[in-house]
Amino acid sequence: MEKRVKQLRTDRQLTQEEAYNDTGIHFGRIEQGKRDASFTTILKICNYFDLTLEEFFIKDFSELK
């Protein structure tokens, strides 16, 4: 999940600080694996990037095949 969060942020050319200012979510902690994201945080990230939960997780699941 850490890679997915970073990918979403960098694809939109956002810094961790910009994403934090917009959401209040510490992206750096999640991206570095220092903190697991709660379900509520994942929902906020999905809303921020205009994704469904399925869209958020589909890349990670497709890589497992």
Residue, then its C-alpha position, 0 to 999 in steps of 0.5 A: m500500500e505504501k507504494r500505491v499511496k506514493q504513486l498516486r501522489t507523485d503521478r499528480q505531482l504533489t509533494q507530501e506537504e501539499a497533500y498533507n495541507d489538503t487532507g491532514i494525512h501524513f503521507g510520509r509516514i504511510e509511504q515510509g511504512k512507519r504507519d499503517a493507514s486506517f480504513t478511514t484514512i484510506l477512504k480519505i485518500c480515495n476521496y482526495f484522489d477521486l478513486t473508489l476503494e476498488e480502484f485504489f486496491i486493484k493495482d496491488f491485487s493485480e500485481l499478486k497474480 
